[in-house]
Amino acid sequence: MELLATGFNAWGQLHFNNRQSRIVSEPDDIDSFQSILKDDFIGHPCSLLECTLVKTTSGIRHAGFIDANRENIKEKLLSSTAAIAGNGIIADYDGHNTICQYLSQSIGGEQEHHEFSGMEQIIQLVAYETGFAALSQDGRVWTWGDERYGDCLGRPITHSSPAGRPGLVEELEDLPTGKIVKIFASGYMVLALTEGHDLYAWGGHPGRKALLDGLSSSPMPVIVEESDIIDCGVGESHMIVLTSEHDVYVIGDNTNGQLGLPVEETRSWTRISLQLKVGQIVCGVNAGQRTSFILIKDKDP
């Protein structure tokens, strides 16, 4: 397998082969998709602002700067049972029935934390700038966060279902193409993918132009060339998706080269042209705040 990446690289978070313990000068950003890692197995990367984590056959590898907070939960970050919001708050699922939420600097300390339960078996936990979304095994999506950015919750804020506690996104129930199987979040947007390969998005920041036209507090379908979508990554202000035809499309801001295109931004979905070897296909995509990733593997015989 092979991992390609492009975008923000100030901490060397796209340089897995840099064995220096300390980067003397700030590395340049990468402005087109380049191979950064090869291994017999490469899992979906977890990209934080200062580092990238990824599972390989030799264990977890990281590029860039990783502090003690992230080091302590890196296994959970990669398995999507812990997430760190842009405001520094961590949500950590205990594997049974409880999500614990606390400030990142409070690991091992006595600072205040909150516990949430009653959401069935959680299989994925993601974070955006000011809150979180959780996906349960039965395909239900729960959201919570800062009420000032209520559109990111995808649900009404009421006395019985306040912004700061997990609430069910009811509009994602009984969708035409089945239950939700994966969720994504970053910046001020949350997305959910159905088992029938439809992608839904909601969110937004008051006063800022939305990444997707029509984005609001109500989950809306994301249309990419009328194709089924099988994977997605979302950053601070950009997106990358993989279609069922194994084509990769990007949209949004490209200030740090996170789209891998020679443009400042694109407001329409643009296909990435990849020069793959014979027998290779794209099997996954992902994104960090200002980075994008493409996973490549050999086709099944």
N, C-alpha and C positions, 0 to 999 in steps of 0.2 A: 504494500500500500504506500501511498504518497500523500503528503499534506502540502497544499499550496496556500500561500498567504499574500496579502497586500495590505498596505495602510500604515497606521501610526506605529513608530518603532523607537520612540525616544529612550526607552529603558532596555532596548535590545530584546523586546518580548517576541520578536519574530526571528530570533537568531538562536536556534537550538544547538547549533554546533560551535558556538562561541564558548570556549572553556575557560576564559578569563574569569576570575572571581569578582573582578570589578571592571566596569567599563569606564575607560579614562575619558573618552569624549562621547558626546551624544551621537548615536548612530542616526543615519538618514532614514526617513520614511521610505517605504517601498511603494512604488506607484504602478506596478503591474503584478499579476499573479506569478509568484516564483516558488519553486520547490524549497521547503524549509526542513522537511523531515521525511525519511524513508524507513519503513520497518515492515515486518511480516504482518503486524497488526497495529493499527492506529485508531483509537476511538475518537469520538467527537471532542474537539478541544473545548476547554473552558477558558474564555478570554476575559481577563479583568484589565483595568486601565494600565497597570504596570507590569503584568505578567500573563503568560499563557501556560495552561496546564493541559497535559494530554496523557492518556494511558497508552502504553506500548507493550510489546512482549517482554521488555526488560523492566517493566514497572512504570510508575508515574515519572514523567519528565516535565521540567518547567524551564521556560525561557524568560529572561527579564528579572525584575525584582519581586520577591515574595516575602511578605512580613510574617510575623508570628501568628497573627490572626488568621491569615489565609493558610499558612502551613498547617495549623491545627485542624482545619476542616477541609483540606484539599481533596480527600477521598469523597467526602459528601458533596463538594462542589461538582466533582466530575460525575457523580451518580445522580445529580440533580435533587438531592435531598437536603441541600442547604443552598442559600442564595444570599448575595450581598447587594442591597439597594444602593443607588447613587448617593444617598444621604448618609451612608455608613452604617445603617442598621442591618443586622443579620437575622435571617429566619432559618431555623434548624429543626428538621423533622426527626423525631426520636425513633421512627420505624414502627410505631404502634398506633398511637391515637393523639399525639400531642405535638404541636409546633411551638417551639420556644423562640421568642424574639428578644433581641438585646442589641446594644450598641457594640460596634466592633472592638472598641478598646476595653470592653468589660469582660472579655474572656478570662476566666480564672479569678475575677474580682467579685465584688459584692454589689455591683450596680444593679439598678432596677431592671427587671425583665418581665415579659408578659408570656403567658401560656394560653394557647388556643387548642381546643379539642372538639370532637364531634363531627369530623369531616370524612369519616370512613378511612379506607386505606389510601394514603397519598402516594402517588407514583412519580410525581414531578413537582418541583418547586422552582419558580423563577422570580426575578426581581426587575423592577423598572426603577426610575429615578427616585420615586418617593413611596414605593409600596411593593406589594407582592401578589402573585397569583399561584394557586395550587391546583393540581389536577388529581382527582381521585381515580381509583381503579375502575369505577363504573362510568367514567367519562364526564364527570361533573367538574365544573370550574368554579373556584372560590377566589375572591379578590379582597384586598384590604390595603389601606394606606392613608395618605394625607388627603383630607376632605377638600382642600383647596384645589386639588387636581382630580375632581370627582369623575371626569370623563374617563379616566384610566380604570375606573372600577367596573364599568360596563353594566351598572345596575343602579337602581335608585338608592339614595342615602335616606334612611328613615330612623325614627327613634328605636325601632326594634331591630334594625339592621344598619348600625352606624358605620362610618367609613373605616374606623380604626379596628374593627373586628371582621374576621372572614365572613363574607356573605356570598350567596350563590348567584352566579350569572345565569338567570333563568332563560334568557333569550338563546342560550346555547343548548337548550333542551329540545329534543325531538327534531333535530335538523334533517333535511332531506337526504343527506349522504351519510347519516350515521352519527355515532357518538364522537366526542373529542378524544384524540389519541396522543396529542402532543401540544404543548403550549410554548410560547416565546415572549420575551419582553425586554425592553431597554428604553432609555430615554423616557418619553411620555406616551408609549404605545404598547399594547398587549395584543397578541395574536393567538389563535387556536386553530388547529388542523384536524379535520374530521377523518374517520377511517375511509371515507370515500374520496379523499384528496381535495376537499374544498378548504380554503383558508379564509378565516374571518379576522377582522381587525377592529379595534376600538381604542379611544384615548384622545390625546391632544393637550396642548398647553395654551391657556388663554393668552391671546395677543400674538401668538406665533403661528406662522404658516405651517399647516400640517404636511407631513411627508406624503400622505395619500389623500387625494381629493375625496371629499365627502366624509372624512374621518370624524366620528362623534362619540358620544357615550354609548351608542347602540352598535353592537357588533355588525359589521357589514362585510359582504363577500369581497375578497381581493381577486381581481381578474388579471391574469398574466397570459396574454396571447391565447385565451380560451383553452389553456392547458390545465391538466390535473397537476396539483402541486404535491410533492412527496417530502420536501424538506425546506427549511427556512432558517434564516438568521436575521436578526434585527439589531442595529446599533443605535447610537445616540441620534443620528439623523440620516440613516441609510438602511437599505434592506438588500438581501440576497436570497433568491429562491432557486430550488431545483425542481424541474418538471418531470413528469413521468416518462418523457422522451430523453431524459438525462441532459437536458439543456439547462444552462445557468443564466439567470437574468438578475440585473441589479438596478437600483433606483436610489436617488437621493444625493446627499452632499458628498463631494470627493476632495475636500480640502487637504486631507492627509493621504490621498491615493487609495482610500478604502474601497472604491469601486473597481480599481484596476483599469481605468479608462483614461484617455488623454483629454479629459474635460473637467471643469470646475464642479459641475453638478449635472444631473439629468432628472427631469421631471416626468419622464416616461420610462417604461421598462425597456432596458437595453440588454441584448444578448451578448454574453462574453464568448469570444472566439478562443477556443483552447486547442493547442496542438498536441493531442494525445497520441500515445503510441498505439500501434495496432493491438487490439484486444483489451484496451483499457476503457473504463467508463467512469463517470462521476457518480459516486455513491452517497455523497452527503455534502452539505454546506453548513456554515456557521458564521457568526459575526461577534465581534466585540464592540465596544463603544465606537471605535474608529478603525476597526480592522475587519477584514473578511477572509474566510477560509473555504477551501474546496478540498474534499477528500476524493482520492482516486484509487480504484482497485482494478485488478484483472477481472474480466468477465468470467462468470461461472461457466465451466465446460459444458 
